[in-house]
């Protein structure tokens, strides 16, 4: 994914935040279609996503999309509400609406006006086709009539991903370890199918994981976080080469 030339909007993120004994001092830019934020469990990766999405207010921060669209600037008192940031977050626990089936939950990702479009109109036809496409992309088409209570954890994650993809436009798509409940084969196939999505929709993806194998399978650019700070950014072979070698030695030994 990182080999693809990215002409879409960048996202510049800088903030300071303390959570208990963890002090985060974060600064990076998304300049590729797909970027992976890699760090051990408990290192604050999910907090980084929540700050970008506007779900958590840092002690100080500045987040800018496209070089000029300010989402957060503590110095001047700008803090754009979550619902106006057009940042989509797929969390580890998929927050699906329990009284709606899968298809209706995915439609929920669209704007309210689009959901109420007159049946048979161009808008309605387009949106229906879009939902069908993301259901197929996330491999949940056969589940569209099921209720959330009938889904497994992995199925719920895929429906939540489809819901965010159906929203189409956005300044960023944030993925918080969304493939944890999937088997390796399905995970690899889904990630391969998603490669073209950021380019087609001009929306950068920031994908959190602590799985080295998942990082190398993605081919994405990597941001490595340690002790609450960004310590490296670049190709996986450079940023995580030593980590991969260490794991290979453990497997062989």
NORGI-V579347 format. One record per pair of residues at least 24 apart in sequence whose ideal C-beta (glycine too) atoms are under 6 Angstrom apart, sorted by the first residue. I is the first residue (numbers start at 0). J is the second residue. D is the distance in whole Angstrom. If there is no record, write none. Layout:
i->(I	I)
j->(J	J)
d->(D	D)
This chain:
i->(0	0	0	0	0	1	1	1	3	5	5	7	8	8	10	10	10	11	12	13	14	14	14	15	15	16	16	21	22	23	24	24	27	27	29	31	32	32	33	33	33	34	34	34	35	35	35	35	36	36	37	37	37	38	39	40	42	44	45	48	48	48	51	52	52	53	53	54	64	85	85	86	86	87	87	87	87	88	89	89	89	89	89	90	91	91	93	93	93	95	97	100	100	101	101	101	101	102	104	105	105	105	105	106	108	108	108	109	129	130	133	133	133	134	136	137	152	153	153	156	169	171	171	172	172	173	174	175	176	176	187	190	211	211	211	211)
j->(32	33	194	218	219	31	219	220	32	31	32	201	64	65	64	171	203	63	62	61	50	57	60	58	59	57	58	227	227	227	227	228	222	229	203	220	197	198	197	204	219	205	219	220	206	214	219	221	207	222	214	221	223	224	209	209	224	207	175	88	173	175	86	86	88	81	84	81	170	169	170	170	171	163	166	169	172	173	159	160	163	174	177	175	175	176	155	156	159	147	147	144	146	142	143	145	158	143	162	130	161	162	165	130	162	165	166	165	165	165	161	164	165	161	192	161	180	180	181	180	202	203	205	202	204	205	206	207	207	208	216	217	239	242	243	246)
d->(6	4	6	5	4	5	6	4	6	5	5	4	6	4	5	5	6	5	5	5	6	4	3	5	5	4	5	6	5	4	6	5	5	5	4	4	4	5	6	5	4	5	6	5	5	5	5	5	5	5	6	6	5	4	6	6	6	4	5	6	4	5	6	5	5	4	5	6	4	4	5	5	5	4	6	5	5	4	5	5	5	5	5	5	5	6	4	5	4	4	5	5	6	5	5	5	5	4	6	5	5	5	5	6	4	4	4	6	6	6	4	4	5	6	6	4	4	4	5	6	5	5	6	6	5	5	4	5	6	6	6	6	6	6	6	6)
